[in-house]
Amino acid sequence: MTNQDDQFKKVISHAKEYGYVFQSSEIYDGLSAVYDYAQNGVELKKNIRDYWWKAMVQMHDNIVGIDAAIFMHPTTWKASGHVDAFNDPLIDNKDSKKRYRADVLVEDYVGKLDAKIEKEVKKAEKRFGDAFDKDQFLATNPRVLKYKEEGEAILKRLGKSLENENLADVKALIEELDIADPLTGSKNWTDVKQFNLMFGTKLGASADSAMDLYLRPETAQGIFVNFLNVQKTGRMKIPFGIAQTGKAFRNEIVARQFIFRMREFEQMEMQFFIKPGTQQEWFDYWKETRYKWHQSLGMGADNYRFHDHEKLAHYADAATDIEFKFPFGFKELEGIHSRTDFDLKQHEEFSGKKLQYFDHEENRSYVPYVLETSIGLDRMFLAVFSNSLVEEELENNTTRTVLKIPAVLAPTKAAVLPLVKKDGLPDIAKKIVDDLKWDFNVDYDEKDAVGRRYRRQDAVGTPFCITVDHDTLDDNTVTIRHRDSMEQKRVKISALRDIIKKEVDVKEWLMKM
Ligand code: ATP
């Protein structure tokens, strides 16, 4: 097992052990690629959603939210192109009977080349010490350049073949690269086939009158079909945006990466309606704005990178991904797409209704262009959770497991702990909880020695522990301990609210954008 696998396993078991994520219907042995959020997970998920909503809707005068239904008229999905084109190329291994996404097999091969580059960098770093210039090394080292060129050529060919629906060439590529089934090593592959990712269901009681429906594979279409309703009732002027968070469903072929790739997941999407011709400017704007949102959480600039698309979806004229360094390498976290007027025009054609905006300044009507930002809430959850989980060596040769979730997102902001379960200390502690819970999610914990309680709160990611002891009885002060630094300070009970607020307040964090 590699270090990466090891770290990923730790993430998954920690998520279960500390009440963040459970397998769905676990007592029935689970359902593949479906997960439930537990008592702490639901809070973290909500805090991420709120952090996004505040930044996107509340802080932008020209962005409003909606909450469209998961079921939509089935023609929606004909118009959007999903019925005909929402496919993934799949390939089966004849020996192991395992199914894979052909493009992912190739991309993982390229990922291994990236890992080799990283190894070269690490080696050189060691060799050259302080004199090491990473950028220069990446630009000139022959071995690095060879890996880079090889990777780029492979991705280019893959992109072209997928674009031209040349599935035979995708298979040829897999064979030429000698790619084996990652689980068994077998190279006995079937041909590559297309597979539609939408889940179907039926609306209506009797079999004859039932209508075939799909569970939405993205939330975006609920925004497009409501574009004119929102624009008119909200008297919105272009440029303006409509944001939405909600469930989406995809019958993913490969689903072995915990909450990274789920069959039921949640998206946070924003469609920004703009004047045709201004798409490049807005593409750049949203690329930068979304990048800054990620950076505001302080999870390390090195953990993010952009990946511009070679292969564009049927609706896009430019696209980039914000990738994050997950435990299994850099993968897409968020997509930013310039969707042109494709969707609105398609809905005009299929519905026979006009979806145009009258521009008073230009005195003409047009179908707006659209810039989309689309992030998976579950993927963001995994990014935050996996990046926060660390094993720390302490001075006295012990280790502690700590979940350094950005305080603004932490499920519980503070735990209040009476030093002992007597002498009136629990009553004071409970009174502090009662007072603070108007403003924050707080926890009360009196079981076990205080050191063990600190460790438990560290592992669950609580930014503050507040300890009530015998001195509290005399002077109304408590000890406040900081999760990350483990620093402890004596403060007045009356000062607690402000101390906590300063560290967990959304404003303090978003101001860093
Ligand atoms: P991928 O290439 O990883 O399948 P995608 O390019 O199909 O993703 P989009 O259609 O752009 O993804 O969806 C927008 C966002 O929704 C993604 O950036 C991702 O964060 C999230 N997302 C997509 N599919 C899933 C899934 N199966 N499980 C969890 N999140 C997902």
Boltz pocket constraint, residues with backbone or C-beta under 6 A from the ligand:
constraints:
  - pocket:
      binder: B
      contacts: [[A, 218], [A, 250], [A, 252], [A, 259], [A, 260], [A, 261], [A, 262], [A, 263], [A, 265], [A, 266], [A, 267], [A, 332], [A, 333], [A, 334], [A, 335], [A, 374], [A, 375], [A, 376], [A, 377], [A, 378], [A, 379]]
      max_distance: 6.0
